[in-house]
Amino acid sequence: EITLVRHAQPDWEPSGAAVDQPTLTKLGFAQSRCTAERLGAETYDALYVSPLRRARETAEPIAAALKLEPQVRPWLRELELPPLEGRTPEQVHAFFREGRLREPDRWWEGYEGGESFRHFYERVASGTDSLLTGEHALGIHESAGHRIWQVADWEARVLVVAHEGTISVMTSHLLGIPPNPWTPLRFSIGWTGIARLRTAQLGRGAVWTLAAFNQTDHLDNLGAP
């Protein structure tokens, strides 16, 4: 099983201007603690975390609850944007609005001045495959254009704390959905939303199934963000 957790609410504009590497808001830290309480009773073999500050801060109480050392993986970082540091909220909103209004075939380019979505997808997909076939000894067999996984340990459980875009690509890739640049729209997940993917036996191998997506009931006592 792979459990995916999006980071908590970040403070993108702490002083009325954008920052590129935000800390969490007060609500975000509370969301992280609630997530740690939810996951703390579970058992995981490893915890992998994006190197970005908002993900690492989210993972801290989770790691403490699970008594696991967070393992930072650079490929888990979000789609890279051009620097937005110092821009006003209006300028930031206009930047994203213009990006969303582009024609669909241009979405592969990513946001102007940032990482292309094609490169982002390949980075996350290849990182996912390397993690599972390397650290966790899974195998991959191609059969009639489909990927069949060979599972060494059916009881293994992995936890990942990352970003909406990263989680969307990992989910889409493992489910065998053809890549497209609006994958994050298809698999949009809230702050500290939890997704769970599990292997299901298929012949002598296995395929990945989506067991849960965007679980947020652990935040019910916090109210609306």
Disulfide bonds with the S-S distance in Angstrom:
none
